[in-house]
Amino acid sequence: MNRTTLAGIALVSASLVPAIGSAQVSCVRGGLQNAIDLYVEAQGSGDTSGLPLAAGLGYYENEERVDIAGGMINTAFEIDHHMSLIDEATCQTFTEVIVTDEDNPHVLGTRMRINGDRIAEIEILWTTTGYWLFNADNYLRYSSGEDWGPIAPEDRDSRATLVSAANAYLDAFLEGDISRVPWGFPCERIEGGAYTGTGSPDDSCEVGVPAGVNIANRRFVVDEVIGSVVVYCTFGAGGPNGGSGAPDTHLFRVENGKLRYAHTLTHLLQANFQGGGN
């Protein structure tokens, strides 16, 4: 094989690299993990040029459609910790990102939907200083010590069980009846940065569940492999008697059908809070 032929092969191979990279994003678990890795890299650098974005991308922040050019995803963060859910059934991912930079601390909840080999939707709910119970240092300290690893196949709960557990918890806010929530013990809850755990085997997530608030507009990302489900929702329907309607995520780890961890992010300025808790 002569040098000209080798050079031609090299040029063809180089031209195929972008296409191969894009094809690695797909609706199988590995392809969705590739999308997550690309997102984390983009969020860390504040550069979205490496993301295989679909034409007509839907980009949202805190329940509102915004222009990605001015979006939070273009802010470079030094990421201290992140963990993700992979939902092959709906071709979605969720990534929780914690940034403790004292000048610009944030916790983000990022959902993506993949269409073929392209990212078709990106939705970010973000919280920072001045928002509901925000404390990124506490969020990192408590969440990084939790076990969100894979559950043995024979012990995994079904998708229906995970969604049912999440709905039961959120339904309790309206009904004021916690008897149908599958409480696990111990169960620790992180809310913005506030923490319910004490290290006791009797730790509970039952504390501070109010009544009369309709947790509305629910959308789910479910990962049976790690026994987890995240719900994008609004804290109330936005009416005068139904809660603020603030954008919210509730993330749960479920083991043997019982709640083990709960993380809550709410895009609501602390100053605008009118009482109660979530």
Salt bridges, closest charged atoms under 4 A:
GLU63 OE2 - ARG219 NH2 2.99
ASP87 OD2 - ARG159 NH2 2.82
GLU96 OE2 - HIS263 ND1 2.93
ASP117 OD1 - ARG118 NH1 3.52
GLU121 OE1 - ARG111 NH2 2.71
GLU121 OE2 - ARG113 NE 2.99
GLU123 OE1 - ARG111 NE 2.79
GLU123 OE1 - ARG219 NH1 2.72
GLU146 OE1 - HIS263 NE2 2.70
ASP171 OD1 - ARG218 NH2 2.90
GLU175 OE1 - ARG180 NH2 2.54
ASP177 OD2 - ARG180 NH2 3.75
GLU188 OE1 - ARG260 NH1 2.64
GLU191 OE1 - ARG189 NH2 2.90
ASP223 OD2 - ARG29 NH2 2.92
ASP248 OD1 - HIS250 ND1 2.55
GLU255 OE2 - ARG253 NE 3.02
